[in-house]
Amino acid sequence: MYAFGDLWLVAEAGKTYTVKAESKGYSVHFWIEDTEGKVVGGIKGSDDEPTEHES
């Protein structure tokens, strides 16, 4: 099995980011955090994806 999808990311030059993931059964949730723990990326269309006005 495999899957593919688009990502969103709000990044700044010079910062460090970590990709995190959590699996439950056949589902995988993953997101991208900055060093302060703020979510700055994830799957396109997710509830936490910023709108154009928030970027």
LUMVEXTOR-590494 format. One record per atom (N, C-alpha, C): atom name; z, x negated, y negated; residue in three letters. Coordinates in steps of 0.1 Angstrom, whole numbers, plus 5000, padded with zeros to 4 digits. Layout:
BEGIN
<atom:CA&zz:Z&xx:X&yy:Y&res:ala>
...
//
This chain:
BEGIN
<atom:N&zz:5000&xx:4992&yy:5012&res:met>
<atom:CA&zz:5000&xx:5000&yy:5000&res:met>
<atom:C&zz:5000&xx:4991&yy:4988&res:met>
<atom:N&zz:4994&xx:4997&yy:4977&res:tyr>
<atom:CA&zz:4995&xx:4990&yy:4964&res:tyr>
<atom:C&zz:4993&xx:5000&yy:4953&res:tyr>
<atom:N&zz:4996&xx:4996&yy:4941&res:ala>
<atom:CA&zz:4995&xx:5005&yy:4930&res:ala>
<atom:C&zz:4991&xx:4997&yy:4918&res:ala>
<atom:N&zz:4985&xx:5003&yy:4908&res:phe>
<atom:CA&zz:4982&xx:4997&yy:4896&res:phe>
<atom:C&zz:4984&xx:5006&yy:4884&res:phe>
<atom:N&zz:4985&xx:5001&yy:4872&res:gly>
<atom:CA&zz:4988&xx:5009&yy:4861&res:gly>
<atom:C&zz:4987&xx:5001&yy:4848&res:gly>
<atom:N&zz:4988&xx:5007&yy:4837&res:asp>
<atom:CA&zz:4988&xx:5001&yy:4824&res:asp>
<atom:C&zz:5002&xx:4999&yy:4819&res:asp>
<atom:N&zz:5004&xx:4989&yy:4811&res:leu>
<atom:CA&zz:5017&xx:4986&yy:4805&res:leu>
<atom:C&zz:5017&xx:4987&yy:4790&res:leu>
<atom:N&zz:5029&xx:4989&yy:4784&res:trp>
<atom:CA&zz:5030&xx:4988&yy:4770&res:trp>
<atom:C&zz:5041&xx:4977&yy:4768&res:trp>
<atom:N&zz:5039&xx:4970&yy:4756&res:leu>
<atom:CA&zz:5048&xx:4959&yy:4753&res:leu>
<atom:C&zz:5049&xx:4958&yy:4738&res:leu>
<atom:N&zz:5061&xx:4957&yy:4732&res:val>
<atom:CA&zz:5063&xx:4954&yy:4718&res:val>
<atom:C&zz:5070&xx:4940&yy:4718&res:val>
<atom:N&zz:5062&xx:4930&yy:4715&res:ala>
<atom:CA&zz:5067&xx:4916&yy:4716&res:ala>
<atom:C&zz:5066&xx:4909&yy:4703&res:ala>
<atom:N&zz:5074&xx:4899&yy:4701&res:glu>
<atom:CA&zz:5073&xx:4890&yy:4689&res:glu>
<atom:C&zz:5072&xx:4876&yy:4694&res:glu>
<atom:N&zz:5064&xx:4868&yy:4687&res:ala>
<atom:CA&zz:5062&xx:4854&yy:4690&res:ala>
<atom:C&zz:5075&xx:4847&yy:4690&res:ala>
<atom:N&zz:5077&xx:4838&yy:4699&res:gly>
<atom:CA&zz:5089&xx:4829&yy:4700&res:gly>
<atom:C&zz:5101&xx:4835&yy:4707&res:gly>
<atom:N&zz:5100&xx:4848&yy:4711&res:lys>
<atom:CA&zz:5111&xx:4854&yy:4718&res:lys>
<atom:C&zz:5109&xx:4853&yy:4733&res:lys>
<atom:N&zz:5120&xx:4854&yy:4741&res:thr>
<atom:CA&zz:5119&xx:4854&yy:4756&res:thr>
<atom:C&zz:5121&xx:4868&yy:4761&res:thr>
<atom:N&zz:5114&xx:4871&yy:4772&res:tyr>
<atom:CA&zz:5114&xx:4885&yy:4778&res:tyr>
<atom:C&zz:5116&xx:4883&yy:4793&res:tyr>
<atom:N&zz:5122&xx:4894&yy:4799&res:thr>
<atom:CA&zz:5124&xx:4894&yy:4813&res:thr>
<atom:C&zz:5119&xx:4907&yy:4819&res:thr>
<atom:N&zz:5112&xx:4906&yy:4830&res:val>
<atom:CA&zz:5107&xx:4918&yy:4837&res:val>
<atom:C&zz:5118&xx:4922&yy:4847&res:val>
<atom:N&zz:5122&xx:4934&yy:4846&res:lys>
<atom:CA&zz:5132&xx:4939&yy:4856&res:lys>
<atom:C&zz:5126&xx:4950&yy:4864&res:lys>
<atom:N&zz:5132&xx:4952&yy:4876&res:ala>
<atom:CA&zz:5127&xx:4962&yy:4885&res:ala>
<atom:C&zz:5138&xx:4968&yy:4894&res:ala>
<atom:N&zz:5136&xx:4980&yy:4898&res:glu>
<atom:CA&zz:5146&xx:4987&yy:4906&res:glu>
<atom:C&zz:5138&xx:4996&yy:4916&res:glu>
<atom:N&zz:5140&xx:4995&yy:4929&res:ser>
<atom:CA&zz:5133&xx:5003&yy:4939&res:ser>
<atom:C&zz:5142&xx:5013&yy:4946&res:ser>
<atom:N&zz:5137&xx:5024&yy:4948&res:lys>
<atom:CA&zz:5143&xx:5035&yy:4956&res:lys>
<atom:C&zz:5133&xx:5041&yy:4965&res:lys>
<atom:N&zz:5135&xx:5039&yy:4978&res:gly>
<atom:CA&zz:5125&xx:5045&yy:4987&res:gly>
<atom:C&zz:5111&xx:5039&yy:4984&res:gly>
<atom:N&zz:5102&xx:5048&yy:4982&res:tyr>
<atom:CA&zz:5088&xx:5044&yy:4979&res:tyr>
<atom:C&zz:5085&xx:5042&yy:4964&res:tyr>
<atom:N&zz:5095&xx:5044&yy:4956&res:ser>
<atom:CA&zz:5093&xx:5043&yy:4942&res:ser>
<atom:C&zz:5098&xx:5030&yy:4936&res:ser>
<atom:N&zz:5091&xx:5025&yy:4926&res:val>
<atom:CA&zz:5096&xx:5013&yy:4919&res:val>
<atom:C&zz:5095&xx:5016&yy:4904&res:val>
<atom:N&zz:5106&xx:5013&yy:4897&res:his>
<atom:CA&zz:5107&xx:5015&yy:4883&res:his>
<atom:C&zz:5109&xx:5001&yy:4877&res:his>
<atom:N&zz:5100&xx:4997&yy:4868&res:phe>
<atom:CA&zz:5102&xx:4984&yy:4861&res:phe>
<atom:C&zz:5100&xx:4985&yy:4846&res:phe>
<atom:N&zz:5107&xx:4976&yy:4839&res:trp>
<atom:CA&zz:5107&xx:4976&yy:4825&res:trp>
<atom:C&zz:5108&xx:4961&yy:4820&res:trp>
<atom:N&zz:5106&xx:4959&yy:4808&res:ile>
<atom:CA&zz:5107&xx:4946&yy:4802&res:ile>
<atom:C&zz:5117&xx:4946&yy:4791&res:ile>
<atom:N&zz:5127&xx:4936&yy:4791&res:glu>
<atom:CA&zz:5138&xx:4935&yy:4782&res:glu>
<atom:C&zz:5137&xx:4922&yy:4774&res:glu>
<atom:N&zz:5142&xx:4923&yy:4761&res:asp>
<atom:CA&zz:5144&xx:4910&yy:4754&res:asp>
<atom:C&zz:5157&xx:4904&yy:4758&res:asp>
<atom:N&zz:5161&xx:4893&yy:4752&res:thr>
<atom:CA&zz:5174&xx:4886&yy:4756&res:thr>
<atom:C&zz:5186&xx:4894&yy:4752&res:thr>
<atom:N&zz:5185&xx:4904&yy:4743&res:glu>
<atom:CA&zz:5196&xx:4912&yy:4739&res:glu>
<atom:C&zz:5197&xx:4925&yy:4748&res:glu>
<atom:N&zz:5188&xx:4927&yy:4758&res:gly>
<atom:CA&zz:5189&xx:4938&yy:4767&res:gly>
<atom:C&zz:5181&xx:4950&yy:4762&res:gly>
<atom:N&zz:5174&xx:4949&yy:4750&res:lys>
<atom:CA&zz:5166&xx:4960&yy:4745&res:lys>
<atom:C&zz:5153&xx:4961&yy:4753&res:lys>
<atom:N&zz:5150&xx:4974&yy:4757&res:val>
<atom:CA&zz:5137&xx:4976&yy:4764&res:val>
<atom:C&zz:5126&xx:4975&yy:4754&res:val>
<atom:N&zz:5117&xx:4966&yy:4757&res:val>
<atom:CA&zz:5105&xx:4964&yy:4748&res:val>
<atom:C&zz:5092&xx:4966&yy:4755&res:val>
<atom:N&zz:5092&xx:4970&yy:4768&res:gly>
<atom:CA&zz:5080&xx:4973&yy:4775&res:gly>
<atom:C&zz:5082&xx:4980&yy:4788&res:gly>
<atom:N&zz:5072&xx:4986&yy:4793&res:gly>
<atom:CA&zz:5072&xx:4993&yy:4806&res:gly>
<atom:C&zz:5059&xx:4999&yy:4810&res:gly>
<atom:N&zz:5059&xx:5010&yy:4818&res:ile>
<atom:CA&zz:5047&xx:5016&yy:4822&res:ile>
<atom:C&zz:5042&xx:5025&yy:4811&res:ile>
<atom:N&zz:5029&xx:5024&yy:4808&res:lys>
<atom:CA&zz:5023&xx:5033&yy:4798&res:lys>
<atom:C&zz:5025&xx:5047&yy:4802&res:lys>
<atom:N&zz:5029&xx:5055&yy:4792&res:gly>
<atom:CA&zz:5032&xx:5069&yy:4795&res:gly>
<atom:C&zz:5046&xx:5072&yy:4798&res:gly>
<atom:N&zz:5054&xx:5062&yy:4799&res:ser>
<atom:CA&zz:5069&xx:5064&yy:4802&res:ser>
<atom:C&zz:5076&xx:5071&yy:4790&res:ser>
<atom:N&zz:5087&xx:5077&yy:4793&res:asp>
<atom:CA&zz:5095&xx:5084&yy:4783&res:asp>
<atom:C&zz:5099&xx:5074&yy:4771&res:asp>
<atom:N&zz:5101&xx:5061&yy:4775&res:asp>
<atom:CA&zz:5106&xx:5052&yy:4764&res:asp>
<atom:C&zz:5095&xx:5045&yy:4757&res:asp>
<atom:N&zz:5082&xx:5048&yy:4760&res:glu>
<atom:CA&zz:5071&xx:5042&yy:4753&res:glu>
<atom:C&zz:5071&xx:5046&yy:4738&res:glu>
<atom:N&zz:5071&xx:5037&yy:4729&res:pro>
<atom:CA&zz:5071&xx:5041&yy:4715&res:pro>
<atom:C&zz:5058&xx:5047&yy:4711&res:pro>
<atom:N&zz:5059&xx:5056&yy:4701&res:thr>
<atom:CA&zz:5046&xx:5062&yy:4695&res:thr>
<atom:C&zz:5041&xx:5052&yy:4685&res:thr>
<atom:N&zz:5029&xx:5054&yy:4680&res:glu>
<atom:CA&zz:5022&xx:5045&yy:4671&res:glu>
<atom:C&zz:5031&xx:5043&yy:4658&res:glu>
<atom:N&zz:5038&xx:5054&yy:4654&res:his>
<atom:CA&zz:5046&xx:5053&yy:4642&res:his>
<atom:C&zz:5059&xx:5045&yy:4644&res:his>
<atom:N&zz:5063&xx:5043&yy:4657&res:glu>
<atom:CA&zz:5075&xx:5035&yy:4659&res:glu>
<atom:C&zz:5072&xx:5020&yy:4661&res:glu>
<atom:N&zz:5060&xx:5017&yy:4664&res:ser>
<atom:CA&zz:5056&xx:5003&yy:4667&res:ser>
<atom:C&zz:5057&xx:4994&yy:4655&res:ser>
//
